[in-house]
């Protein structure tokens, strides 16, 4: 039961300005090619805030904004979410809400994959304007840098890839939180975390160890304040482990901590987990219900 926001315009000094104004210049030719683009912006403004935050967390965990050079030297920009083919239902769900992008399937790989690819025009017309409208932004360093560069290219109408090197400093669009409490206090942080957890392979895991202890784990590149915010959320003082590949891992496993995880994913009224991660979560809950150690916890019905 998501709360929805439906608004089509802002009134400023007696004038109405449409929301979701495109970022930069979008050619009429590009718009004609975007057959799947819904031109009625009210449809996009009615997409629940929780979903947008979830999506940004998902992209932070297992997506990227690709900025590359074409064979003719021009700039190509697209957003890509790549998953195992067996988790294609997650991409189908995201597509069913956004109604933009294309799902691509690669069956020839040793590990078949699927991708949701959102093109430049769709980023300019829909995705980035929605992020600005809701004041929702990427929290990992790599995704934030990709977003800032893409926005800079759009706003300055850069076309040729070599033009990028002329600029030594790329401005930051959203002011990033400075402390763990700042991250924790973000209005979208909890739904972002659901999306981040949902991402694979490093996004998040609901595990049962060999000794039958349950654990919840999150793994990502080192980001001290972001991971400290997770400790605040789940009320734990456990240390963040740093691995050889410079990844950081957050992990909780005590009964109190496991109950906090269940409360978060089942009782907080957030965007639900989807796809394989949702299946993993419910299998995890079943194991906990059947465990003598955890049987007294409060489980969803």
Helices and strands as residue ranges (DSSP letters): E 9-12, E 15-18, H 28-33, H 41-45, H 49-62, E 63-69, E 75-84, G 85-87, H 88-98, E 102-106, E 113-119, H 120-122, I 123-127, H 128-134, H 141-155, G 161-166, H 180-185, H 189-198, E 205-208, E 214-221, H 224-233, E 241-242, E 247-252, H 255-267, H 275-289
